[in-house]
Amino acid sequence: MSHTVLVCDDAVFMRTMLSDILQQAGFTIVGEADTGTKAVAKYKELRPDLVTMDIVMPDMGGIDAVREITAFDPRARVVMCSAMGQQALVVDAIQAGAKDFVVKPFQPSRVLEAVQRVLG
Amino acid sequence: MDLSKYVDLFLSEGREHVAELSGALAELESAPASVDAIAAAFRAVHSIKGMAAAMGYAVVTERADTLESALDVLRRGEEQLTPSSLGDLIDEADALAREIELAVTRPAPGPEADGNATPTDPSANPARKRATHVRIRASRLDSLMNLVGEIEIARGQLERELRNVTGENISSAFASTSRLLSELREQVVGARMVPVGDVFERFPRLVRETARSLGKEVDFTLDGAEIEMDRSILDRIGDPVMHLLRNALDHGIESAEERASNGKPARGRLTLSAQREAGYVLIRVADDGSGIDRDSVLARARAAGIVGWDTDALDDVTLLRVLAHPGFSTAASVTNISGRGVGLDVVDAAVRLLGGAIEIRTVAHRGTAITLRLPLSVAIVRALIARVGEELFAIPFTHIVETLQFEPPAAAFRGAEWTETTIGDLLVRVVMLRTLFGIEPCVSERMPGVSVLARGRRAVFIVDDFVGQQDVVVKRFDPPRGGSSMFAGATVLGDGSPALIVDVNSLI
């Protein structure tokens, strides 16, 4: 069975592109979330193998969401998606429990590499 | 990775984020300290940046990045938002919105260069199919315009030479050359034109938000968004128009209760319209509010010495002159006058700088309409050509009311460069351009005069004679150091002779 993924980003565009990359590599997208709060709720509901998490989102940001998700499930595997120039935030995210990160714009190879490593 | 299938999604979502951004900025107009609005603006720009980077749209990414940094500084509380920095943000946001629209029209390189791309049917690629726009540096358009001007001059010389030559073939060839040339000029001027909607589309939201924050009910109409004008002019009238709209909302349109007690519909009406009129674009802001209180403006104007104590009423022209008087309308002492033209001097200055003029009409309890009369293009103005001494001068039509024959009273001009006359019941200053330009004055019984109106003032310029009228290509020059020039620029007429373009505003 293929791995399940929850994609969290406030831009439909980003979710679509990321979903396409992951689906083509054989992953199953089980859910999407456009705010941190929804991401946490969906994680609890779907228990995906992997979460991709945008940092800047309305309602609750990605870093707080990671914190809540890892508090709920310390084994949660979260890959942060950050934009250029957010290196400082990436450190926060890793401290909050994220396992790896990719930088936008996404390069499919880089995304898959990070995802495989986290799942590996 | 084939990015073309994401183009539509990029555009539609990009537009949504632009709308969120302008909504947040509009909120900041009324609540500059709103943390939520700053955060929302930041998020919208951040999303756009991420999407654009993914699509390989470098210009959009760069602009979004700049705007994001500016918002980030505010978000962190390192700087406070000021009206002028908010204006900059709004301009940046507008530019970003335009870039998003432009980006999808040109083929993007994408984040990964595809080395082994094979030529395909262009129509199969949606990103290519839309490639109907190219970006041109404004300076290149300026040179094109200059060249067109030069050719016009050459055409004028040719026309003069051809008067001595007969031949049907020659005159028909010349006629078609002339026709093609004017077509070419229109196209070049047209290349700089954009619809006013590009800048005005943010106003409906702004008006709604402002009206809400003032607790007023207003129906806003935007007419003529498709009317085109020179980009460089349009970019510079956004703020003045916004100012007029706010004035109308704040001081023109009354509260629902006050309107009801005056027998008016509870909802106020505010209209922003653009309209073409022979070589000009008229931008009008009209409300059905209380009108400007002439009596209180008159009282203040008398006290400030802007009008004489014998002035017992203000007509529209004088009213504008008072309101546009530097500092008058912004003085703290008038902040409580309802319906005053706050900051109209600032709007007036901005419009004058563009070679335009303001007109005002106001009726008590019926409303106020302020019209900005702007040239279609900065490059070309229609002008009256007049001779003063040996020199030719061009007087832009923007300011001309009429031409007339002035019959000076016997003592006029003696030792002075101006006198006064009455037109209707208005006392008007008559200026002898000869004296002003340092040419030996010459007084005769009937002298050709041009009646002009600028900054709410009438004046008559006395010239030697009228040569004609034509569209002139303006070549601007900087005023001499340390002083204001009497001239807005220079042009070369059809016969190759140079003429200075009179800056009517500075002479009044």
Interface residues (C-beta under 8 A of the other chain):
Chain A: D10 A11 V12 F13 M14 T16 M17 I21 D54 V56 M57 P58 A83 M84 G85 K104 P105 F106 Q107 P108
Chain B: M1 Y6 L9 F10 E13 G14 H17 A39 A40 F42 R43 H46 S47 K49 G50 M51 A53 A54 M55 G56 D65 P111 E112
